[in-house]
């Protein structure tokens, strides 16, 4: 059951994701889908095509027909849900899609990101699917393999090139790093069609990730593209393994997702923006100052997509580099699309570094992870909430507490966050203040509270 996670299904190939497990997942998932067709694509891992065949067998056994898109980025997989596909003379819109990907996990991992009726299939729906899979004794065998191949990559590339035709021939020099993930499946064709001046690193998909781990939120994985940026380029981008997260680098900044949202929103008229609990207070305050409506919500790409749809938001972001556009797009996280929207800002004369320099100066930590156990992580958060009702006399004065996802404690000159990760046995903390000394003070105070909470269990 450990493979059934909050946002997706993820595990080790063969050990956890084997023919029996994956075929059952496909069979049970088929019962959750009303329509006839499911679009399925996969990432660059060597076992992804094998898992594709297992999943197809289960979906077919459950009465579903598969639209096979082959090797694609996750955003291309999402994109298929919004397109009509000519199947034997009939226009078909898939009722669901499945992306076979381990994202930025090590190469032995793989998994499934599921979309049903254009919405994330996650949380309780995934846990319930896991229960049903475990309860199955056997499944029927499909009469025959039913897969129709579709060229989702060409459709996506044509869409992006058409929507950003005004960027053709712009003179910005662009460096980018695909990390041997699947971003390179589309970047080359898009950049060439738009006649952009680009230099790419590790563009060829290779699921063994021979050059570096495909996680752009880790500074260690950016050293090669930083060198390329310094060697005569103006801006740099880096992508995770399945191309739904982006890093944006200038000569002065590694622009995190919350600051990207501030920049993107400059070209939107009084937008509604959803951020997660780890986003800087600078983002929330500055967006409100500009007339935007801002909502703080739970961390997690599935959570943010659902919230965006609920309130009809224009934009959403995670600090880690998930950027979601409903403004001029479909409302899901797409690092390739986000790249073109960032280039569009430059094309329109916006200085990225100049705009960031205008913002209030704050001192922020990266995400700090505190190891615990799956059994205790949520109990610790509950214990912290109890302790905050009567904090120690030495605890910094509390303005208010936001408990939409863990606890975000707002102080006079900053904030501190502690939340339980939904995917790993850790607590995630982050701290921010207008002074380094106070950020350190907040960190110590909350860490002491965590220790007390652990002792109380």
C-alpha positions as CSV (number, residue, x, y, z in Angstrom):
1,X,0.0,0.0,0.0
2,X,3.0,2.3,0.4
3,X,3.0,3.0,-3.4
4,X,-0.4,4.8,-3.1
5,X,0.6,8.4,-2.3
6,X,-1.2,11.7,-1.8
7,X,-0.7,13.0,-5.3
8,X,0.2,9.9,-7.4
9,X,1.2,6.3,-7.4
10,X,5.0,5.8,-7.0
11,X,7.3,2.9,-6.2
12,X,10.3,0.8,-7.3
13,X,10.2,-1.0,-10.6
14,X,9.7,-4.8,-10.2
15,X,9.9,-4.8,-6.4
16,X,6.7,-2.7,-6.1
17,X,5.6,-1.9,-9.6
18,X,5.4,-5.3,-11.3
19,X,3.1,-6.9,-13.8
20,X,0.5,-8.0,-11.3
21,X,0.4,-4.7,-9.4
22,X,0.3,-2.5,-12.5
23,X,-2.3,-4.6,-14.4
24,X,-4.6,-4.5,-11.3
25,X,-4.1,-0.7,-11.1
26,X,-5.2,-0.4,-14.8
27,X,-8.2,-2.7,-14.3
28,X,-9.5,-0.9,-11.1
29,X,-8.8,2.5,-12.6
30,X,-10.9,1.6,-15.6
31,X,-13.9,1.3,-13.3
32,X,-13.4,5.0,-12.2
33,X,-13.6,6.3,-15.7
34,X,-16.9,6.9,-17.4
35,X,-15.8,7.4,-21.0
36,X,-14.3,4.9,-23.5
37,X,-10.8,6.3,-24.1
38,X,-7.7,6.8,-21.8
39,X,-4.6,8.6,-23.1
40,X,-1.3,7.1,-21.8
41,X,2.2,8.4,-22.1
42,X,5.5,7.7,-20.4
43,X,8.9,9.2,-19.4
44,X,12.4,8.3,-20.3
45,X,13.0,5.5,-17.7
46,X,14.0,2.2,-19.3
47,X,11.1,0.4,-17.6
48,X,8.4,3.0,-18.6
49,X,7.5,1.2,-21.9
50,X,7.2,-2.1,-19.9
51,X,4.8,-0.5,-17.4
52,X,2.9,1.0,-20.3
53,X,2.1,-2.6,-21.6
54,X,1.1,-3.8,-18.1
55,X,-1.2,-0.8,-17.6
56,X,-2.7,-1.2,-21.1
57,X,-3.5,-4.8,-20.3
58,X,-5.4,-3.8,-17.2
59,X,-7.2,-0.9,-18.8
60,X,-8.2,-3.1,-21.8
61,X,-9.4,-5.8,-19.4
62,X,-11.5,-3.1,-17.7
63,X,-13.2,-2.2,-21.0
64,X,-11.2,0.9,-21.9
65,X,-9.4,1.8,-25.2
66,X,-6.0,3.4,-25.0
67,X,-4.6,6.4,-26.9
68,X,-0.9,5.8,-26.8
69,X,1.3,8.9,-27.0
70,X,4.7,7.2,-26.4
71,X,7.6,9.3,-24.9
72,X,6.3,12.7,-23.7
73,X,6.6,15.3,-21.0
74,X,3.9,15.2,-18.3
75,X,2.5,18.6,-19.6
76,X,1.9,17.0,-23.0
77,X,0.1,14.2,-21.2
78,X,-2.2,16.7,-19.5
79,X,-2.6,18.6,-22.8
80,X,-4.2,15.6,-24.5
81,X,-7.2,15.9,-22.2
82,X,-8.1,19.2,-23.9
83,X,-7.8,18.0,-27.5
84,X,-10.0,16.2,-30.0
85,X,-8.4,13.2,-31.6
86,X,-9.6,11.7,-34.9
87,X,-10.1,8.0,-34.2
88,X,-11.6,6.2,-37.2
89,X,-13.3,9.3,-38.4
90,X,-14.8,10.2,-35.0
91,X,-13.5,13.1,-32.9
92,X,-12.6,11.7,-29.4
93,X,-11.7,13.7,-26.3
94,X,-10.0,11.3,-23.7
95,X,-12.0,10.8,-20.5
96,X,-8.8,10.4,-18.6
97,X,-5.0,10.3,-19.0
98,X,-2.2,8.5,-17.2
99,X,1.4,9.7,-17.2
100,X,3.9,6.9,-16.4
101,X,6.7,8.8,-14.6
102,X,9.0,8.7,-11.6
103,X,9.4,12.5,-12.0
104,X,12.7,13.5,-10.2
105,X,13.0,10.3,-8.2
106,X,16.0,8.0,-8.6
107,X,16.1,5.9,-11.8
108,X,14.8,2.7,-10.1
109,X,11.5,4.5,-9.3
110,X,8.5,4.9,-11.5
111,X,4.8,5.8,-11.0
112,X,1.5,7.1,-12.4
113,X,0.1,10.6,-12.5
114,X,-3.6,10.3,-13.2
115,X,-6.1,12.8,-14.6
116,X,-9.9,12.0,-14.8
117,X,-12.3,14.4,-16.4
118,X,-9.6,17.0,-16.6
119,X,-9.1,16.9,-12.9
120,X,-6.4,15.3,-10.7
121,X,-7.1,11.8,-9.4
122,X,-5.5,12.0,-6.0
123,X,-5.7,11.7,-2.2
124,X,-8.6,9.6,-1.0
125,X,-9.4,8.5,-4.6
126,X,-5.9,7.0,-4.9
127,X,-6.0,5.4,-1.4
128,X,-9.4,3.8,-2.3
129,X,-8.0,2.6,-5.6
130,X,-5.2,0.9,-3.7
131,X,-7.6,-0.8,-1.3
132,X,-9.6,-2.2,-4.3
133,X,-6.4,-3.4,-6.0
134,X,-5.3,-5.2,-2.8
135,X,-8.7,-6.9,-2.4
136,X,-8.7,-8.3,-6.0
137,X,-8.0,-12.1,-6.3
138,X,-7.7,-12.0,-10.0
139,X,-8.7,-10.0,-13.1
140,X,-10.1,-11.1,-16.4
141,X,-7.7,-11.1,-19.4
142,X,-8.4,-8.6,-22.2
143,X,-9.5,-10.2,-25.5
144,X,-7.0,-8.2,-27.4
145,X,-4.6,-5.3,-27.0
146,X,-6.4,-2.1,-27.9
147,X,-4.1,0.9,-28.4
148,X,-4.3,3.6,-31.0
149,X,-1.2,5.8,-31.4
150,X,-1.6,9.5,-31.4
151,X,1.0,12.2,-32.1
152,X,0.6,14.3,-29.0
153,X,4.1,15.8,-29.3
154,X,3.4,17.4,-32.7
155,X,0.0,18.7,-31.6
156,X,1.6,20.3,-28.5
157,X,4.6,21.7,-30.3
158,X,2.3,23.3,-32.9
159,X,0.1,24.8,-30.2
160,X,3.1,26.3,-28.4
161,X,4.7,27.7,-31.5
162,X,1.4,29.2,-32.7
163,X,0.7,30.9,-29.4
164,X,4.2,32.3,-29.1
165,X,4.8,33.3,-32.7
166,X,5.4,36.9,-31.6
167,X,8.7,35.7,-30.0
168,X,10.2,34.5,-33.3
169,X,13.8,35.6,-33.7
170,X,14.1,37.4,-30.3
171,X,17.8,38.1,-29.6
172,X,17.9,36.8,-26.0
173,X,20.6,34.2,-25.6
174,X,19.1,31.2,-23.8
175,X,20.8,28.3,-22.0
176,X,18.8,25.3,-20.7
177,X,19.3,22.0,-19.1
178,X,16.9,19.1,-19.7
179,X,18.7,16.8,-17.2
180,X,18.3,13.9,-19.6
181,X,14.5,14.0,-18.8
182,X,11.7,14.3,-21.3
183,X,11.8,18.1,-21.8
184,X,14.1,17.6,-24.7
185,X,11.3,15.7,-26.6
186,X,9.7,19.1,-27.3
187,X,12.2,21.9,-26.6
188,X,14.3,21.4,-29.6
189,X,11.4,21.6,-32.1
190,X,9.8,24.6,-30.3
191,X,13.0,26.6,-30.1
192,X,13.9,25.8,-33.7
193,X,10.5,26.8,-35.0
194,X,10.7,30.1,-33.1
195,X,14.2,30.7,-34.3
196,X,15.5,31.3,-30.7
197,X,19.2,31.5,-29.8
198,X,19.5,28.5,-27.5
199,X,22.2,26.2,-26.1
200,X,21.0,23.0,-24.5
201,X,22.5,20.6,-22.0
202,X,21.6,17.0,-21.6
203,X,18.8,17.2,-24.0
204,X,18.6,13.5,-25.0
205,X,16.3,11.5,-22.8
206,X,18.1,8.9,-20.7
207,X,16.3,7.4,-17.7
208,X,19.6,6.5,-16.0
209,X,20.3,10.3,-15.7
210,X,24.0,10.0,-16.4
211,X,24.9,13.6,-15.9
212,X,23.0,14.7,-12.8
213,X,19.8,14.1,-10.9
214,X,16.9,15.8,-12.7
215,X,15.7,18.0,-9.8
216,X,16.2,21.7,-10.5
217,X,15.2,22.7,-6.9
218,X,18.6,21.3,-5.7
219,X,21.4,23.8,-6.3
220,X,23.9,21.0,-6.9
221,X,22.0,20.0,-10.1
222,X,22.3,23.5,-11.5
223,X,26.1,23.9,-11.6
224,X,26.5,23.0,-15.3
225,X,23.7,25.3,-16.6
226,X,25.1,28.1,-14.4
227,X,28.4,27.7,-16.2
228,X,26.6,27.9,-19.5
229,X,24.8,31.0,-18.4
230,X,28.0,32.7,-17.4
231,X,29.5,31.8,-20.8
232,X,27.7,34.6,-22.8
233,X,24.0,33.7,-22.2
234,X,21.3,36.0,-20.9
235,X,19.0,33.6,-19.1
236,X,18.9,29.9,-18.2
237,X,16.2,27.3,-17.6
238,X,16.3,23.9,-16.0
239,X,13.7,21.2,-15.9
240,X,12.9,18.2,-13.7
241,X,12.6,14.6,-15.1
242,X,9.1,14.9,-16.5
243,X,9.1,18.7,-17.3
244,X,6.4,19.9,-15.0
245,X,8.8,21.9,-12.8
246,X,11.1,24.7,-13.8
247,X,14.1,26.6,-12.5
248,X,14.8,30.1,-13.9
249,X,18.3,31.6,-13.5
250,X,19.6,35.1,-14.3
251,X,23.0,36.5,-13.6
252,X,21.8,37.7,-10.2
253,X,19.0,35.4,-9.2
254,X,17.8,31.8,-8.9
255,X,14.1,32.8,-9.2
256,X,11.9,30.6,-7.1
257,X,8.3,29.8,-8.0
258,X,6.7,32.4,-5.8
259,X,8.9,35.2,-7.3
260,X,8.1,33.8,-10.8
261,X,4.4,34.2,-10.0
262,X,5.0,37.9,-9.1
263,X,6.7,38.4,-12.5
264,X,4.1,36.5,-14.5
265,X,1.3,38.4,-12.8
266,X,2.7,41.7,-14.1
267,X,1.1,41.0,-17.5
268,X,-2.3,40.1,-16.0
269,X,-5.1,42.5,-15.2
270,X,-6.1,42.1,-11.5
271,X,-5.5,38.3,-11.5
272,X,-6.6,35.7,-8.9
273,X,-3.4,33.9,-7.8
274,X,-3.1,30.8,-5.6
275,X,0.1,30.2,-3.6
276,X,1.1,27.5,-1.2
277,X,2.0,27.8,2.4
278,X,5.7,27.9,1.7
279,X,5.5,31.0,-0.5
280,X,7.1,34.2,0.6
281,X,4.9,36.8,2.4
282,X,6.5,39.3,-0.1
283,X,4.6,37.5,-2.9
284,X,1.2,37.7,-1.1
285,X,1.7,41.3,0.0
286,X,3.0,42.6,-3.3
287,X,0.3,40.9,-5.4
288,X,-2.4,42.4,-3.1
289,X,-0.8,45.8,-3.4
290,X,-1.1,45.6,-7.2
291,X,-4.8,44.7,-7.0
292,X,-4.6,40.9,-7.3
293,X,-6.8,38.5,-5.3
294,X,-4.5,36.1,-3.5
295,X,-5.3,32.8,-1.8
296,X,-2.9,30.7,0.4
297,X,-3.5,27.0,0.0
298,X,-2.1,23.5,0.6
299,X,1.2,22.4,-0.9
300,X,0.9,19.9,-3.8
301,X,0.3,20.2,-7.5
302,X,-3.0,18.3,-7.3
303,X,-4.2,20.5,-4.5
304,X,-3.4,23.7,-6.3
305,X,-5.0,22.5,-9.6
306,X,-8.2,21.7,-7.7
307,X,-8.2,25.0,-5.9
308,X,-7.6,26.9,-9.1
309,X,-10.6,25.3,-10.8
310,X,-12.8,25.9,-7.7
311,X,-12.1,29.7,-7.6
312,X,-11.4,30.2,-11.3
313,X,-7.9,31.5,-10.6
314,X,-5.6,32.8,-13.3
315,X,-2.3,31.6,-11.9
316,X,-0.9,29.3,-9.2
317,X,2.6,28.5,-8.0
318,X,4.8,26.3,-5.7
319,X,8.2,27.5,-4.5
320,X,9.7,24.3,-6.0
321,X,8.9,25.5,-9.5
322,X,5.4,24.1,-10.3
323,X,3.8,27.0,-12.2
324,X,0.1,26.7,-13.2
325,X,-1.5,29.0,-15.9
326,X,-5.2,29.3,-16.5
327,X,-4.6,32.7,-18.0
328,X,-4.4,31.9,-21.7
329,X,-3.9,28.2,-20.9
330,X,-5.6,25.2,-19.4
331,X,-4.8,25.4,-15.6
332,X,-2.0,22.8,-15.1
333,X,1.7,22.9,-14.4
334,X,3.8,23.0,-17.5
335,X,7.5,24.0,-17.3
336,X,7.8,24.3,-21.1
337,X,4.9,26.7,-21.3
338,X,6.3,28.6,-18.3
339,X,9.6,29.0,-20.2
340,X,7.9,30.8,-23.1
341,X,5.9,33.0,-20.8
342,X,9.1,34.1,-19.0
343,X,10.7,34.8,-22.4
344,X,7.6,36.8,-23.3
345,X,8.2,39.1,-20.3
346,X,11.8,39.7,-21.5
347,X,10.5,40.3,-25.0
348,X,8.1,42.9,-23.7
349,X,11.0,44.8,-22.0
350,X,10.6,43.7,-18.4
351,X,13.9,43.4,-16.5
352,X,13.6,40.3,-14.3
353,X,16.5,41.3,-12.0
354,X,15.3,44.9,-12.0
355,X,11.8,44.0,-10.9
356,X,13.1,41.6,-8.2
357,X,15.4,44.3,-6.9
358,X,12.4,46.6,-6.2
359,X,10.9,44.1,-3.7
360,X,11.3,44.3,0.0
361,X,14.4,42.6,1.3
362,X,13.8,39.5,3.3
363,X,15.9,36.6,4.6
364,X,14.4,33.2,3.8
365,X,15.6,29.7,4.5
366,X,15.4,26.9,2.0
367,X,13.0,24.1,2.9
368,X,14.5,22.4,6.0
369,X,13.5,18.7,6.5
370,X,13.2,17.1,9.9
371,X,13.2,13.3,9.8
372,X,10.4,11.5,11.5
373,X,8.2,8.5,10.7
374,X,5.0,8.1,8.6
375,X,3.2,7.2,11.8
376,X,4.3,10.2,13.8
377,X,4.5,13.1,11.3
378,X,0.9,14.2,11.5
379,X,0.7,13.5,15.2
380,X,3.7,15.9,15.7
381,X,1.8,18.7,13.8
382,X,-1.3,18.2,16.0
383,X,0.9,18.4,19.1
384,X,2.6,21.6,17.8
385,X,-0.9,23.1,17.4
386,X,-1.7,22.3,21.0
387,X,1.5,23.8,22.3
388,X,0.9,27.0,20.3
389,X,-2.3,27.5,22.3
390,X,-0.1,28.3,25.3
391,X,3.5,28.9,23.9
392,X,6.5,29.4,26.2
393,X,7.1,32.9,27.5
394,X,10.2,33.2,25.4
395,X,8.3,32.4,22.2
396,X,8.1,35.3,19.7
397,X,4.8,37.3,19.7
398,X,2.3,35.6,17.4
399,X,0.2,37.8,15.1
400,X,-1.9,34.9,13.7
401,X,-1.7,31.2,12.7
402,X,-2.7,29.7,9.3
403,X,-3.5,26.0,9.6
404,X,-4.6,25.2,6.0
405,X,-1.5,22.9,5.7
406,X,0.4,22.3,8.9
407,X,1.0,25.5,10.8
408,X,2.3,28.8,9.4
409,X,2.9,31.2,12.3
410,X,2.9,34.8,11.4
411,X,5.1,37.0,13.6
412,X,5.6,40.8,13.7
413,X,8.5,40.7,11.1
414,X,8.2,37.4,9.4
415,X,6.8,33.8,9.7
416,X,7.7,30.2,10.3
417,X,6.2,27.1,8.9
418,X,6.1,23.4,9.9
419,X,4.1,20.9,7.9
420,X,4.1,17.2,7.4
421,X,5.2,16.0,4.0
422,X,2.5,14.1,2.2
423,X,5.0,12.0,0.3
424,X,7.9,11.2,2.6
425,X,8.4,10.6,6.4
426,X,9.6,14.2,7.2
427,X,8.4,17.5,8.5
428,X,9.1,20.4,6.3
429,X,10.0,23.8,7.8
430,X,10.8,27.2,6.3
431,X,11.4,30.6,7.9
432,X,11.4,34.2,6.7
433,X,12.0,37.6,8.2
434,X,13.0,41.1,7.4
435,X,16.3,40.5,9.4
436,X,18.6,37.5,9.4
437,X,18.7,37.5,13.3
438,X,14.9,37.3,13.6
439,X,14.7,34.5,10.9
440,X,17.2,32.5,13.0
441,X,15.2,33.3,16.2
442,X,12.0,32.0,14.6
443,X,13.7,28.9,13.4
444,X,15.1,28.1,16.9
445,X,11.7,28.8,18.6
446,X,9.8,26.5,16.2
447,X,12.4,23.8,16.3
448,X,12.2,23.8,20.1
449,X,8.4,23.5,19.8
450,X,8.9,20.5,17.5
451,X,11.2,18.8,20.0
452,X,8.6,19.3,22.7
453,X,5.9,18.0,20.5
454,X,8.0,14.8,19.8
455,X,8.5,14.3,23.5
456,X,4.8,14.5,24.2
457,X,3.9,11.6,21.9
